[in-house]
């Protein structure tokens, strides 16, 4: 059992996180795997995945599918499609927690206005979210309030136009979300 976590291969990993619009075009994408070596291969994967999942009803809860020997967890909100891809041996529940953490952190930082326009205006925050959640494919964090808090602090340090009140509002909203989640 001591060798179980000794290699990177035994830990769940994320191959990519995609945020596409309602036409399947990129909003935010981050690849952590060499499985798609060229930009055209990545675009082809995104288009095929979007086409396969388009008719799904993943608006209420996340859906799961096998696609090109990968597990894909996805969720649609407004005109945005959130995807997390892992290997066929990875744990679906862990990948689902990555997707939920990403979605909830984005919703928190965008003050529950999760749509393409708002996402494009806040790309920096969304990329910071991704950096807090996954590093080189390794899952670092899935707790929404931790992710949003770190992103808000990094944004403030970088000189982004966030006030102290915005951070406290974000953390208050995170506490509310956590309380609602626990009460379900």
LINQUI-V349462 format. One record per helix or strand of 2 or more residues. SS is the DSSP state (h for helix, s for strand). FROM is the first residue (numbers start at 1). TO is the last residue. If there is no record, write none. Layout:
# LINQUI-V349462
ss=SS from=FROM to=TO
ss=SS from=FROM to=TO
This chain:
# LINQUI-V349462
ss=h from=8 to=10
ss=s from=16 to=21
ss=s from=26 to=31
ss=h from=39 to=53
ss=s from=63 to=67
ss=s from=70 to=77
ss=s from=80 to=87
ss=h from=92 to=109
ss=h from=116 to=121
ss=h from=123 to=133
ss=s from=134 to=135
ss=s from=138 to=139
ss=h from=144 to=157
ss=h from=164 to=183
